[in-house]
Structures are given as C-alpha cells and as structure tokens.
C-alpha cells in the first residue's frame, strides 16, 4: 500500500484544486479568461505527465502507455501556450484519441492515480 503513496501525493492536489481551477475569475477580460484556462490546463497536463512517469517507474504503467501520455502532455502544453483561441478544440480531439487508444486501461491500485489524473484533465476540457 505504501508503494502507491507517491502517486497519491501527486494526484491528491489535482483533485483538490480541480474545482477552483475549472473556471477563470469573472473579473478578467475574455482574453485573460482564456489565457487563465490555458494555464490551468498546462498545469494539469504537467501533473498528468508526472503521474504517468511515476506509475511507469514503479511498474504500474506500461512503457508504451507512459510514452503516449508524455507525448500528449508535451504537445498539449505547447498547443495551449501557442494557440490562444483554438487550443481547447485541438486538445479535446487529441485527448479523445488518447483515451480511445486504451492508454492506462487495466486494473490495479496503481492505475487509480492515472484515472484520477485523467479525470482532472477531463474536467478542464469540458468532460470529454
């Protein structure tokens, strides 16, 4: 049980922050709200990447799945930073494709952290 503690330590903040991070403050301009949301997605993608790397390091996540997640997070962060108006649609399409490929599928207590990180990204992308 204790061997999964590092994964919990990574994922727990994601879940706690999720509610607050999902919506940009109302006092911001539309452009600033979009930038705020993109920043939150980049943060969640970083947390997903860290969770995938940790799960792979302890043998819970297969190499091919960890590689797919890391490639998605790197490309997603780049997209969110460089495409201010269209990042959400692009990321939704890529995210749907990644999930449909079966990455992180399976059973086991270690994969619960991956599923929690997936849920955090789902929520920020509008429940894809």
C-alpha positions, 0 to 999 in steps of 0.5 A: 500500500505504501508503494502507491503513496507517491502517486497519491501525493501527486494526484491528491492536489489535482483533485483538490484544486480541480474545482477552483481551477475549472473556471477563470475569475469573472473579473478578467477580460475574455482574453485573460479568461482564456489565457487563465484556462490555458494555464490551468490546463498546462498545469494539469497536463504537467501533473498528468505527465508526472503521474504517468512517469511515476506509475511507469517507474514503479511498474504500474504503467506500461512503457508504451502507455507512459510514452503516449501520455508524455507525448500528449502532455508535451504537445498539449502544453505547447498547443495551449501556450501557442494557440490562444483561441483554438487550443481547447478544440485541438486538445479535446480531439487529441485527448479523445484519441488518447483515451480511445487508444486504451492508454492506462486501461487495466486494473490495479491500485496503481492505475487509480492515480492515472484515472484520477489524473485523467479525470482532472484533465477531463474536467478542464476540457469540458468532460470529454 
